[in-house]
Amino acid sequence: MFVDELFVLPQARSRGIARQFFAFLAASRPFRAEALVLEVDPTNEHAKTLYESIGFERRPYSTLTYRLSTQ
């Protein structure tokens, strides 16, 4: 399962919301998910530290995107 975006308002951060969200996904396994995947800005050290503390692992792959025309 690819988590495309996760945004927590600045005033609500550091309260365990993201951690609870990922715990919910792991417990409920929507769509019979076998893994959780996400992208993180390489300069966002706080987010990377959070995700790794939850159990996400860095992968040696790059994500490529091909945007389709909207017309």
Secondary structure by P-SEA (a helix, b strand, c coil): cccccccccccccccaaaaaaaaaaaaacccccccccccccccaaaaaaaaaaabbbbbcbbbbbbbcccc
